[in-house]
Amino acid sequence: MGVLDSFGALVSSIIASIVLLVFAIVSYFITVFIVQVGAGLAGYSPSGDFVALSAAVLATGAIVAGSTPMSSLSGITE
């Protein structure tokens, strides 16, 4: 059973990675939309490369901030 358990863990890890990648791509597209609308409301018309860059920075920051454990910031030890 040890081999089957480790194979199941591998498959579940691959599925989780694929799901997280899909969520990251969806998050990026939503951030691009938000940046475009925000720039339009502010009266700016940035080119596509600046919109893509700012959306990438914002999406990356959100993904990294969501994946870090917050207990280390509060001083709580488990």
Summary of the structure (lengths in Angstrom):
residues: 78
radius of gyration: 18.6
end to end distance: 31.7
largest distance: 62.8
contacts: 153
relative contact order: 0.09
helix: 82%
strand: 0%
